[in-house]
Amino acid sequence: MSEKQNKNEFRPKKEHHLKTWPSFFRDVRSNGKSFELRRNDRDFKVGDTLFLNEWDPEFEVYSGECEKRTISYVFAGGRFGLGKGFCILSFEPVNPGTLIDMEPAKYVSHKEKTT
């Protein structure tokens, strides 16, 4: 099966909201990183939109910063050393230079729940 989505195959485009650690987020924001290695648990397809939300894993909070990208290529795992169930997503900026006005995702740390 080809990594490029078949032009005749139709599926409504999806939006995927993903946690992105600060160092990787900075690289995406500076356009130094144009790919993601992810577990392929969301049926990622070419043309889908990614919302890469900066996430601090130490404090388990979102910063409120977000980068929007469009998936341009999906490499499915199970070959060439990439484990089955994983994928590499290539992506491109959506309207470069446009800020995204989004509310930070609400998240209560499990640490806060126990105090």
N, CA, C and O atoms as CSV, one atom per row, in Angstrom:
chain,resi,resn,atom,element,x,y,z
A,1,MET,N,N,0.843,-1.177,0.000
A,1,MET,CA,C,0.000,0.000,0.000
A,1,MET,C,C,0.887,1.238,0.000
A,1,MET,O,O,1.870,1.291,0.740
A,2,SER,N,N,0.568,2.201,-0.790
A,2,SER,CA,C,1.345,3.429,-0.916
A,2,SER,C,C,1.121,4.331,0.287
A,2,SER,O,O,0.032,4.362,0.859
A,3,GLU,N,N,2.170,5.070,0.670
A,3,GLU,CA,C,2.046,6.012,1.777
A,3,GLU,C,C,1.216,7.220,1.372
A,3,GLU,O,O,0.544,7.819,2.212
A,4,LYS,N,N,1.255,7.585,0.099
A,4,LYS,CA,C,0.430,8.691,-0.380
A,4,LYS,C,C,-1.013,8.214,-0.415
A,4,LYS,O,O,-1.298,7.116,-0.892
A,5,GLN,N,N,-1.907,9.027,0.083
A,5,GLN,CA,C,-3.305,8.634,0.105
A,5,GLN,C,C,-3.843,8.556,-1.309
A,5,GLN,O,O,-3.616,9.455,-2.119
A,6,ASN,N,N,-4.554,7.483,-1.604
A,6,ASN,CA,C,-5.167,7.285,-2.904
A,6,ASN,C,C,-6.172,8.407,-3.149
A,6,ASN,O,O,-7.039,8.667,-2.315
A,7,LYS,N,N,-6.049,9.073,-4.308
A,7,LYS,CA,C,-6.932,10.193,-4.641
A,7,LYS,C,C,-8.396,9.765,-4.675
A,7,LYS,O,O,-9.282,10.582,-4.425
A,8,ASN,N,N,-8.664,8.490,-4.983
A,8,ASN,CA,C,-10.035,8.010,-5.061
A,8,ASN,C,C,-10.592,7.614,-3.692
A,8,ASN,O,O,-11.800,7.433,-3.541
A,9,GLU,N,N,-9.720,7.482,-2.706
A,9,GLU,CA,C,-10.161,7.092,-1.373
A,9,GLU,C,C,-10.668,8.337,-0.656
A,9,GLU,O,O,-9.948,9.330,-0.552
A,10,PHE,N,N,-11.901,8.290,-0.160
A,10,PHE,CA,C,-12.447,9.462,0.510
A,10,PHE,C,C,-12.705,9.149,1.973
A,10,PHE,O,O,-13.323,8.142,2.318
A,11,ARG,N,N,-12.228,10.018,2.797
A,11,ARG,CA,C,-12.514,10.014,4.220
A,11,ARG,C,C,-12.494,11.459,4.643
A,11,ARG,O,O,-11.550,12.175,4.307
A,12,PRO,N,N,-13.498,11.922,5.368
A,12,PRO,CA,C,-13.447,13.313,5.813
A,12,PRO,C,C,-12.138,13.583,6.550
A,12,PRO,O,O,-11.655,12.735,7.301
A,13,LYS,N,N,-11.576,14.750,6.337
A,13,LYS,CA,C,-10.331,15.120,7.011
A,13,LYS,C,C,-10.583,15.189,8.512
A,13,LYS,O,O,-11.650,15.600,8.967
A,14,LYS,N,N,-9.581,14.780,9.256
A,14,LYS,CA,C,-9.676,14.802,10.716
A,14,LYS,C,C,-8.731,15.840,11.284
A,14,LYS,O,O,-7.772,16.253,10.633
A,15,GLU,N,N,-9.014,16.252,12.500
A,15,GLU,CA,C,-8.113,17.090,13.285
A,15,GLU,C,C,-7.576,16.232,14.422
A,15,GLU,O,O,-8.320,15.508,15.083
A,16,HIS,N,N,-6.266,16.329,14.632
A,16,HIS,CA,C,-5.613,15.565,15.687
A,16,HIS,C,C,-4.918,16.549,16.624
A,16,HIS,O,O,-4.058,17.316,16.188
A,17,HIS,N,N,-5.279,16.536,17.900
A,17,HIS,CA,C,-4.668,17.402,18.911
A,17,HIS,C,C,-3.642,16.561,19.668
A,17,HIS,O,O,-3.991,15.595,20.348
A,18,LEU,N,N,-2.369,16.945,19.539
A,18,LEU,CA,C,-1.283,16.131,20.077
A,18,LEU,C,C,-0.435,16.907,21.075
A,18,LEU,O,O,-0.137,18.085,20.879
A,19,LYS,N,N,-0.057,16.230,22.140
A,19,LYS,CA,C,0.894,16.807,23.096
A,19,LYS,C,C,2.272,16.813,22.451
A,19,LYS,O,O,2.675,15.834,21.823
A,20,THR,N,N,2.996,17.925,22.607
A,20,THR,CA,C,4.339,18.053,22.043
A,20,THR,C,C,5.259,18.638,23.104
A,20,THR,O,O,5.019,19.740,23.598
A,21,TRP,N,N,6.297,17.915,23.451
A,21,TRP,CA,C,7.224,18.370,24.483
A,21,TRP,C,C,7.926,19.652,24.039
A,21,TRP,O,O,8.122,19.867,22.842
A,22,PRO,N,N,8.307,20.510,24.998
A,22,PRO,CA,C,8.851,21.838,24.676
A,22,PRO,C,C,10.005,21.865,23.677
A,22,PRO,O,O,9.992,22.692,22.766
A,23,SER,N,N,11.002,20.992,23.815
A,23,SER,CA,C,12.142,21.049,22.886
A,23,SER,C,C,11.710,20.737,21.456
A,23,SER,O,O,12.186,21.366,20.510
A,24,PHE,N,N,10.809,19.768,21.297
A,24,PHE,CA,C,10.311,19.430,19.968
A,24,PHE,C,C,9.391,20.527,19.439
A,24,PHE,O,O,9.398,20.831,18.246
A,25,PHE,N,N,8.601,21.116,20.335
A,25,PHE,CA,C,7.702,22.198,19.943
A,25,PHE,C,C,8.491,23.382,19.387
A,25,PHE,O,O,8.128,23.948,18.356
A,26,ARG,N,N,9.566,23.751,20.071
A,26,ARG,CA,C,10.410,24.870,19.594
A,26,ARG,C,C,10.966,24.582,18.205
A,26,ARG,O,O,11.024,25.471,17.355
A,27,ASP,N,N,11.376,23.328,17.977
A,27,ASP,CA,C,11.907,22.960,16.659
A,27,ASP,C,C,10.832,23.035,15.576
A,27,ASP,O,O,11.115,23.437,14.448
A,28,VAL,N,N,9.609,22.651,15.912
A,28,VAL,CA,C,8.505,22.766,14.952
A,28,VAL,C,C,8.238,24.246,14.676
A,28,VAL,O,O,8.116,24.654,13.521
A,29,ARG,N,N,8.150,25.035,15.726
A,29,ARG,CA,C,7.834,26.463,15.576
A,29,ARG,C,C,8.869,27.180,14.717
A,29,ARG,O,O,8.520,28.083,13.956
A,30,SER,N,N,10.142,26.789,14.828
A,30,SER,CA,C,11.202,27.441,14.050
A,30,SER,C,C,11.340,26.831,12.648
A,30,SER,O,O,12.233,27.203,11.886
A,31,ASN,N,N,10.451,25.894,12.321
A,31,ASN,CA,C,10.467,25.173,11.041
A,31,ASN,C,C,11.714,24.309,10.864
A,31,ASN,O,O,12.079,23.970,9.738
A,32,GLY,N,N,12.365,23.953,11.964
A,32,GLY,CA,C,13.508,23.053,11.914
A,32,GLY,C,C,13.096,21.587,11.966
A,32,GLY,O,O,13.907,20.702,11.694
A,33,LYS,N,N,11.845,21.332,12.314
A,33,LYS,CA,C,11.332,19.959,12.420
A,33,LYS,C,C,10.019,19.894,11.662
A,33,LYS,O,O,9.091,20.655,11.935
A,34,SER,N,N,9.952,18.975,10.703
A,34,SER,CA,C,8.743,18.866,9.875
A,34,SER,C,C,8.219,17.429,9.848
A,34,SER,O,O,7.658,16.981,8.848
A,35,PHE,N,N,8.408,16.722,10.951
A,35,PHE,CA,C,7.938,15.332,11.033
A,35,PHE,C,C,7.633,14.988,12.480
A,35,PHE,O,O,8.090,15.661,13.405
A,36,GLU,N,N,6.858,13.936,12.661
A,36,GLU,CA,C,6.560,13.394,13.981
A,36,GLU,C,C,6.645,11.880,13.904
A,36,GLU,O,O,6.190,11.277,12.932
A,37,LEU,N,N,7.217,11.277,14.906
A,37,LEU,CA,C,7.189,9.828,15.086
A,37,LEU,C,C,6.116,9.575,16.132
A,37,LEU,O,O,6.225,10.039,17.266
A,38,ARG,N,N,5.087,8.844,15.752
A,38,ARG,CA,C,3.946,8.656,16.645
A,38,ARG,C,C,3.438,7.228,16.597
A,38,ARG,O,O,3.649,6.505,15.623
A,39,ARG,N,N,2.763,6.836,17.670
A,39,ARG,CA,C,1.994,5.594,17.647
A,39,ARG,C,C,0.852,5.859,16.678
A,39,ARG,O,O,0.208,6.906,16.750
A,40,ASN,N,N,0.597,4.931,15.782
A,40,ASN,CA,C,-0.443,5.142,14.772
A,40,ASN,C,C,-1.785,4.640,15.306
A,40,ASN,O,O,-2.323,3.634,14.842
A,41,ASP,N,N,-2.305,5.363,16.286
A,41,ASP,CA,C,-3.549,4.969,16.943
A,41,ASP,C,C,-4.710,5.903,16.618
A,41,ASP,O,O,-5.762,5.843,17.254
A,42,ARG,N,N,-4.505,6.779,15.608
A,42,ARG,CA,C,-5.536,7.777,15.289
A,42,ARG,C,C,-5.939,7.775,13.820
A,42,ARG,O,O,-6.638,8.685,13.375
A,43,ASP,N,N,-5.516,6.779,13.066
A,43,ASP,CA,C,-5.843,6.712,11.643
A,43,ASP,C,C,-5.391,7.975,10.909
A,43,ASP,O,O,-6.172,8.598,10.191
A,44,PHE,N,N,-4.116,8.346,11.098
A,44,PHE,CA,C,-3.561,9.523,10.437
A,44,PHE,C,C,-3.602,9.339,8.920
A,44,PHE,O,O,-3.280,8.265,8.412
A,45,LYS,N,N,-3.997,10.387,8.202
A,45,LYS,CA,C,-4.051,10.364,6.746
A,45,LYS,C,C,-3.500,11.675,6.187
A,45,LYS,O,O,-3.535,12.716,6.843
A,46,VAL,N,N,-2.991,11.596,4.959
A,46,VAL,CA,C,-2.543,12.791,4.254
A,46,VAL,C,C,-3.719,13.764,4.166
A,46,VAL,O,O,-4.837,13.374,3.831
A,47,GLY,N,N,-3.453,15.026,4.469
A,47,GLY,CA,C,-4.490,16.059,4.430
A,47,GLY,C,C,-5.117,16.359,5.773
A,47,GLY,O,O,-5.773,17.390,5.924
A,48,ASP,N,N,-4.933,15.476,6.768
A,48,ASP,CA,C,-5.449,15.746,8.107
A,48,ASP,C,C,-4.680,16.911,8.721
A,48,ASP,O,O,-3.562,17.221,8.309
A,49,THR,N,N,-5.294,17.549,9.708
A,49,THR,CA,C,-4.682,18.689,10.391
A,49,THR,C,C,-4.167,18.247,11.763
A,49,THR,O,O,-4.849,17.542,12.507
A,50,LEU,N,N,-2.946,18.683,12.072
A,50,LEU,CA,C,-2.349,18.451,13.390
A,50,LEU,C,C,-2.366,19.751,14.180
A,50,LEU,O,O,-1.995,20.802,13.658
A,51,PHE,N,N,-2.790,19.683,15.419
A,51,PHE,CA,C,-2.628,20.782,16.360
A,51,PHE,C,C,-1.597,20.292,17.364
A,51,PHE,O,O,-1.898,19.462,18.222
A,52,LEU,N,N,-0.390,20.807,17.252
A,52,LEU,CA,C,0.707,20.395,18.124
A,52,LEU,C,C,0.723,21.348,19.318
A,52,LEU,O,O,1.157,22.494,19.207
A,53,ASN,N,N,0.250,20.863,20.444
A,53,ASN,CA,C,0.108,21.664,21.653
A,53,ASN,C,C,1.316,21.454,22.557
A,53,ASN,O,O,1.647,20.325,22.920
A,54,GLU,N,N,1.967,22.550,22.913
A,54,GLU,CA,C,3.141,22.438,23.780
A,54,GLU,C,C,2.708,21.908,25.150
A,54,GLU,O,O,1.788,22.432,25.779
A,55,TRP,N,N,3.396,20.862,25.585
A,55,TRP,CA,C,3.053,20.127,26.810
A,55,TRP,C,C,4.297,19.969,27.653
A,55,TRP,O,O,5.325,19.506,27.159
A,56,ASP,N,N,4.223,20.343,28.915
A,56,ASP,CA,C,5.341,20.178,29.831
A,56,ASP,C,C,5.137,18.870,30.598
A,56,ASP,O,O,4.268,18.789,31.466
A,57,PRO,N,N,5.941,17.843,30.279
A,57,PRO,CA,C,5.728,16.543,30.922
A,57,PRO,C,C,6.106,16.537,32.410
A,57,PRO,O,O,5.600,15.717,33.175
A,58,GLU,N,N,6.985,17.440,32.811
A,58,GLU,CA,C,7.403,17.478,34.213
A,58,GLU,C,C,6.263,17.945,35.117
A,58,GLU,O,O,6.027,17.364,36.176
A,59,PHE,N,N,5.554,19.002,34.692
A,59,PHE,CA,C,4.468,19.559,35.493
A,59,PHE,C,C,3.089,19.121,35.008
A,59,PHE,O,O,2.070,19.438,35.623
A,60,GLU,N,N,3.073,18.380,33.885
A,60,GLU,CA,C,1.839,17.864,33.303
A,60,GLU,C,C,0.827,18.970,33.029
A,60,GLU,O,O,-0.325,18.900,33.460
A,61,VAL,N,N,1.280,19.998,32.301
A,61,VAL,CA,C,0.413,21.113,31.925
A,61,VAL,C,C,0.703,21.537,30.490
A,61,VAL,O,O,1.811,21.359,29.983
A,62,TYR,N,N,-0.317,22.100,29.849
A,62,TYR,CA,C,-0.146,22.724,28.541
A,62,TYR,C,C,0.309,24.163,28.752
A,62,TYR,O,O,-0.083,24.802,29.728
A,63,SER,N,N,1.134,24.675,27.845
A,63,SER,CA,C,1.581,26.062,27.941
A,63,SER,C,C,0.573,27.021,27.317
A,63,SER,O,O,0.588,28.217,27.611
A,64,GLY,N,N,-0.301,26.503,26.459
A,64,GLY,CA,C,-1.232,27.354,25.722
A,64,GLY,C,C,-0.724,27.674,24.328
A,64,GLY,O,O,-1.443,28.273,23.528
A,65,GLU,N,N,0.525,27.275,24.023
A,65,GLU,CA,C,1.103,27.501,22.698
A,65,GLU,C,C,0.735,26.333,21.779
A,65,GLU,O,O,0.700,25.181,22.212
A,66,CYS,N,N,0.463,26.639,20.511
A,66,CYS,CA,C,0.025,25.620,19.573
A,66,CYS,C,C,0.538,25.941,18.178
A,66,CYS,O,O,0.591,27.105,17.781
A,67,GLU,N,N,0.913,24.909,17.439
A,67,GLU,CA,C,1.293,25.033,16.034
A,67,GLU,C,C,0.366,24.138,15.221
A,67,GLU,O,O,0.133,22.980,15.567
A,68,LYS,N,N,-0.157,24.699,14.133
A,68,LYS,CA,C,-1.081,23.963,13.262
A,68,LYS,C,C,-0.338,23.534,12.009
A,68,LYS,O,O,0.338,24.344,11.375
A,69,ARG,N,N,-0.462,22.252,11.647
A,69,ARG,CA,C,0.221,21.704,10.485
A,69,ARG,C,C,-0.716,20.763,9.728
A,69,ARG,O,O,-1.671,20.231,10.295
A,70,THR,N,N,-0.430,20.568,8.441
A,70,THR,CA,C,-1.173,19.633,7.609
A,70,THR,C,C,-0.281,18.449,7.280
A,70,THR,O,O,0.867,18.635,6.878
A,71,ILE,N,N,-0.792,17.235,7.444
A,71,ILE,CA,C,-0.018,16.038,7.138
A,71,ILE,C,C,0.168,15.933,5.624
A,71,ILE,O,O,-0.798,15.974,4.862
A,72,SER,N,N,1.430,15.798,5.207
A,72,SER,CA,C,1.734,15.692,3.782
A,72,SER,C,C,2.193,14.285,3.383
A,72,SER,O,O,2.221,13.960,2.196
A,73,TYR,N,N,2.555,13.441,4.373
A,73,TYR,CA,C,3.039,12.091,4.075
A,73,TYR,C,C,2.919,11.242,5.329
A,73,TYR,O,O,3.184,11.718,6.433
A,74,VAL,N,N,2.523,9.994,5.163
A,74,VAL,CA,C,2.441,9.048,6.278
A,74,VAL,C,C,3.253,7.814,5.918
A,74,VAL,O,O,2.958,7.128,4.940
A,75,PHE,N,N,4.280,7.538,6.719
A,75,PHE,CA,C,5.071,6.317,6.546
A,75,PHE,C,C,4.647,5.348,7.644
A,75,PHE,O,O,4.899,5.592,8.824
A,76,ALA,N,N,4.008,4.257,7.257
A,76,ALA,CA,C,3.502,3.274,8.214
A,76,ALA,C,C,4.617,2.338,8.660
A,76,ALA,O,O,5.465,1.940,7.860
A,77,GLY,N,N,4.607,1.989,9.946
A,77,GLY,CA,C,5.614,1.098,10.510
A,77,GLY,C,C,5.432,-0.341,10.082
A,77,GLY,O,O,4.544,-0.679,9.298
A,78,GLY,N,N,6.299,-1.175,10.619
A,78,GLY,CA,C,6.289,-2.586,10.287
A,78,GLY,C,C,7.318,-2.929,9.227
A,78,GLY,O,O,7.347,-4.054,8.727
A,79,ARG,N,N,8.161,-1.971,8.880
A,79,ARG,CA,C,9.221,-2.199,7.890
A,79,ARG,C,C,10.315,-1.158,8.064
A,79,ARG,O,O,10.118,-0.125,8.703
A,80,PHE,N,N,11.459,-1.448,7.487
A,80,PHE,CA,C,12.623,-0.560,7.547
A,80,PHE,C,C,12.979,-0.140,8.972
A,80,PHE,O,O,13.449,0.976,9.192
A,81,GLY,N,N,12.757,-1.023,9.930
A,81,GLY,CA,C,13.157,-0.768,11.308
A,81,GLY,C,C,12.164,-0.009,12.156
A,81,GLY,O,O,12.379,0.141,13.359
A,82,LEU,N,N,11.090,0.471,11.573
A,82,LEU,CA,C,10.067,1.166,12.349
A,82,LEU,C,C,9.030,0.145,12.801
A,82,LEU,O,O,8.455,-0.576,11.986
A,83,GLY,N,N,8.800,0.092,14.107
A,83,GLY,CA,C,7.904,-0.907,14.671
A,83,GLY,C,C,6.485,-0.828,14.144
A,83,GLY,O,O,5.973,0.248,13.836
A,84,LYS,N,N,5.863,-1.995,14.046
A,84,LYS,CA,C,4.464,-2.061,13.634
A,84,LYS,C,C,3.628,-1.290,14.662
A,84,LYS,O,O,3.864,-1.387,15.867
A,85,GLY,N,N,2.666,-0.539,14.179
A,85,GLY,CA,C,1.819,0.253,15.070
A,85,GLY,C,C,2.321,1.671,15.250
A,85,GLY,O,O,1.690,2.467,15.945
A,86,PHE,N,N,3.458,2.000,14.630
A,86,PHE,CA,C,3.995,3.357,14.680
A,86,PHE,C,C,3.993,3.947,13.279
A,86,PHE,O,O,3.826,3.228,12.293
A,87,CYS,N,N,4.179,5.261,13.194
A,87,CYS,CA,C,4.265,5.913,11.889
A,87,CYS,C,C,5.131,7.157,12.000
A,87,CYS,O,O,5.342,7.697,13.086
A,88,ILE,N,N,5.619,7.593,10.864
A,88,ILE,CA,C,6.311,8.868,10.763
A,88,ILE,C,C,5.433,9.759,9.901
A,88,ILE,O,O,5.077,9.395,8.780
A,89,LEU,N,N,5.086,10.923,10.426
A,89,LEU,CA,C,4.242,11.882,9.730
A,89,LEU,C,C,5.101,13.043,9.257
A,89,LEU,O,O,5.812,13.648,10.059
A,90,SER,N,N,5.050,13.360,7.983
A,90,SER,CA,C,5.639,14.608,7.492
A,90,SER,C,C,4.512,15.621,7.461
A,90,SER,O,O,3.365,15.283,7.169
A,91,PHE,N,N,4.850,16.875,7.767
A,91,PHE,CA,C,3.803,17.894,7.763
A,91,PHE,C,C,4.331,19.223,7.259
A,91,PHE,O,O,5.536,19.468,7.207
A,92,GLU,N,N,3.382,20.073,6.888
A,92,GLU,CA,C,3.676,21.399,6.352
A,92,GLU,C,C,2.894,22.436,7.134
A,92,GLU,O,O,1.819,22.138,7.655
A,93,PRO,N,N,3.427,23.669,7.226
A,93,PRO,CA,C,2.682,24.729,7.914
A,93,PRO,C,C,1.353,25.025,7.218
A,93,PRO,O,O,1.224,24.880,6.002
A,94,VAL,N,N,0.386,25.434,8.005
A,94,VAL,CA,C,-0.899,25.891,7.497
A,94,VAL,C,C,-0.899,27.407,7.636
A,94,VAL,O,O,-0.773,27.928,8.744
A,95,ASN,N,N,-1.039,28.111,6.529
A,95,ASN,CA,C,-1.002,29.575,6.566
A,95,ASN,C,C,0.161,30.076,7.415
A,95,ASN,O,O,-0.058,30.638,8.489
A,96,PRO,N,N,1.403,29.880,6.947
A,96,PRO,CA,C,2.576,30.277,7.728
A,96,PRO,C,C,2.477,31.711,8.231
A,96,PRO,O,O,2.031,32.611,7.519
A,97,GLY,N,N,2.901,31.899,9.470
A,97,GLY,CA,C,2.902,33.223,10.073
A,97,GLY,C,C,1.604,33.584,10.761
A,97,GLY,O,O,1.514,34.641,11.387
A,98,THR,N,N,0.597,32.733,10.661
A,98,THR,CA,C,-0.688,33.003,11.292
A,98,THR,C,C,-0.682,32.424,12.697
A,98,THR,O,O,-0.376,31.248,12.894
A,99,LEU,N,N,-1.022,33.257,13.670
A,99,LEU,CA,C,-1.111,32.778,15.047
A,99,LEU,C,C,-2.432,32.053,15.231
A,99,LEU,O,O,-3.437,32.401,14.610
A,100,ILE,N,N,-2.423,31.058,16.076
A,100,ILE,CA,C,-3.629,30.279,16.354
A,100,ILE,C,C,-4.184,30.755,17.687
A,100,ILE,O,O,-3.489,30.739,18.703
A,101,ASP,N,N,-5.418,31.169,17.674
A,101,ASP,CA,C,-6.071,31.646,18.883
A,101,ASP,C,C,-6.825,30.488,19.505
A,101,ASP,O,O,-7.946,30.172,19.103
A,102,MET,N,N,-6.200,29.855,20.492
A,102,MET,CA,C,-6.816,28.699,21.129
A,102,MET,C,C,-6.711,28.833,22.635
A,102,MET,O,O,-5.730,29.360,23.158
A,103,GLU,N,N,-7.710,28.361,23.309
A,103,GLU,CA,C,-7.647,28.262,24.753
A,103,GLU,C,C,-6.726,27.099,25.109
A,103,GLU,O,O,-6.792,26.050,24.468
A,104,PRO,N,N,-5.872,27.261,26.114
A,104,PRO,CA,C,-5.064,26.109,26.524
A,104,PRO,C,C,-5.983,24.978,26.974
A,104,PRO,O,O,-7.020,25.211,27.595
A,105,ALA,N,N,-5.591,23.766,26.655
A,105,ALA,CA,C,-6.380,22.609,27.070
A,105,ALA,C,C,-6.413,22.546,28.594
A,105,ALA,O,O,-5.422,22.845,29.259
A,106,LYS,N,N,-7.533,22.163,29.124
A,106,LYS,CA,C,-7.686,22.034,30.578
A,106,LYS,C,C,-7.174,20.667,31.003
A,106,LYS,O,O,-7.575,19.640,30.456
A,107,TYR,N,N,-6.291,20.671,31.978
A,107,TYR,CA,C,-5.740,19.406,32.456
A,107,TYR,C,C,-5.414,19.555,33.929
A,107,TYR,O,O,-4.757,20.516,34.331
A,108,VAL,N,N,-5.865,18.620,34.726
A,108,VAL,CA,C,-5.532,18.606,36.137
A,108,VAL,C,C,-4.564,17.462,36.350
A,108,VAL,O,O,-4.865,16.307,36.048
A,109,SER,N,N,-3.409,17.794,36.866
A,109,SER,CA,C,-2.386,16.790,37.112
A,109,SER,C,C,-2.876,15.769,38.132
A,109,SER,O,O,-3.613,16.100,39.061
A,110,HIS,N,N,-2.452,14.527,37.940
A,110,HIS,CA,C,-2.798,13.495,38.910
A,110,HIS,C,C,-2.179,13.847,40.271
A,110,HIS,O,O,-2.685,13.430,41.313
A,111,LYS,N,N,-1.075,14.622,40.254
A,111,LYS,CA,C,-0.433,15.037,41.495
A,111,LYS,C,C,-1.337,16.000,42.257
A,111,LYS,O,O,-1.408,15.955,43.485
A,112,GLU,N,N,-2.041,16.889,41.507
A,112,GLU,CA,C,-2.939,17.834,42.133
A,112,GLU,C,C,-4.152,17.129,42.720
A,112,GLU,O,O,-4.688,17.578,43.733
A,113,LYS,N,N,-4.591,16.054,42.120
A,113,LYS,CA,C,-5.775,15.341,42.572
A,113,LYS,C,C,-5.545,14.664,43.929
A,113,LYS,O,O,-6.482,14.474,44.705
A,114,THR,N,N,-4.287,14.304,44.202
A,114,THR,CA,C,-4.008,13.564,45.423
A,114,THR,C,C,-3.680,14.468,46.606
A,114,THR,O,O,-3.539,13.992,47.733
A,115,THR,N,N,-3.559,15.764,46.353
A,115,THR,CA,C,-3.215,16.675,47.470
A,115,THR,C,C,-4.420,17.306,48.078
A,115,THR,O,O,-4.299,18.090,49.019
